[in-house]
Structure formats: C-alpha cells, structure tokens
Amino acid sequence: MGNSEIILNRDCKATLIPIGHEVLLSEGTSVHIAQALGGNITVRNNNMGLYRIENVDLDALGEGFVKQVNLENAKDKSDITFSEDSIWQALKTCYDPEIPVNIVDLGLIYDLSIDTLDSGNNSVKVKMTLTAQGCGMGPVIAADAKDKIEAIPQVESAEVEIVWDPQWTPHMISEEGRKLLGLD
C-alpha cells in the first residue's frame, strides 16, 4: 500500500485522530496511507492530520485498494470454533489507529469473561484501557473490538468497557509488541 498519494474519489466519513470526532473528507482530498491493519485504514493528510477510515468507506480510496485490503484481511469465520482463544484472536485484529500493534499486544486488554447463555450462545465481557486517558479514539477502538467479537459464531453479545485502573504503562506491551515497535 506504500506511501503513495491517493485522491479520494468520493466524500468519505472518517474519524479525526486522536480527538475521535467524525468528519467528512471531501472528494478530491489527497491522503497517504499511514497504517492499514485490521480492516480499517489510517490516512495522513499533510494539511489536516490523521484520520481513521472504516472498512465500509474504503471504496473512497479506489477499487484496487479495496481489493488489496480485503485480500489481506480475508478470513472465513464460519470455520472458527468458539473458545476463549478465538476471542483473543479476534481482539488481535483490532489496532490503535496510531500504533501498528494490536490492542492485545499493546497490553490494553485487562479482563475477558465469557458467560454461556440459555440459548447455548455466549456473552463476552472485556475490560480494556487506552494508552492515554484523554484519547478520544477510545469509543472507536472499543466499538471495533465489540464488532469483531460479535462476528465470532456462537457469540450473541459482547460488551467492551473502558477502565483506567490499573493505569496503562509501556511495560504492559507484550514481547511481540515490543519487537514490532523496536523497543527490544
């Protein structure tokens, strides 16, 4: 996907990073891909900053781009066997839009619990934090995590609660995350 210039081919909803406000990027706006992980894209515009574009609006970046992202993120969920590990794997597809490390390896997930419902399906509750309390992207990241958990067969509902205790520190980053960030 590189760092080449992309001109938006239509108006497109985006989330301003790190504030978390929804904005409209206009057709003809020039952007560069900063990060393309987990099915959502972080773009940089030299005049206006960083934005997160959700998967549903990727066509604004062009058909070829959509195909490439969909190929990279394609996974047939019908063969997933429900387990606690399947939830952790789903959470590993969620990324902070500014940091190219998933929220599990960043150490943002503090608790995960599963309740089996009378229907035989499951309810999942997750407690997560953010790298900074003032980050407006918290609800966006939590919603992404919730959506990805609920996409797992046998999950009827998911709740992702943002908590601040204990306070996150860089020491919570996993060994894999530290390698990806060049901290080791």
Secondary structure as UniProt FT lines:
FT   TURN            2..3
FT   STRAND          5..7
FT   STRAND          12..17
FT   TURN            18..19
FT   STRAND          22..25
FT   TURN            27..28
FT   STRAND          30..37
FT   TURN            38..39
FT   STRAND          40..45
FT   TURN            46..48
FT   STRAND          49..53
FT   HELIX           55..61
FT   HELIX           63..73
FT   HELIX           77..79
FT   HELIX           84..91
FT   TURN            92..93
FT   TURN            97..98
FT   TURN            103..107
FT   STRAND          109..116
FT   TURN            118..119
FT   STRAND          122..128
FT   TURN            133..134
FT   TURN            136..137
FT   HELIX           138..150
FT   TURN            153..154
FT   STRAND          155..162
FT   HELIX           170..172
FT   HELIX           175..180
FT   TURN            181..182
//
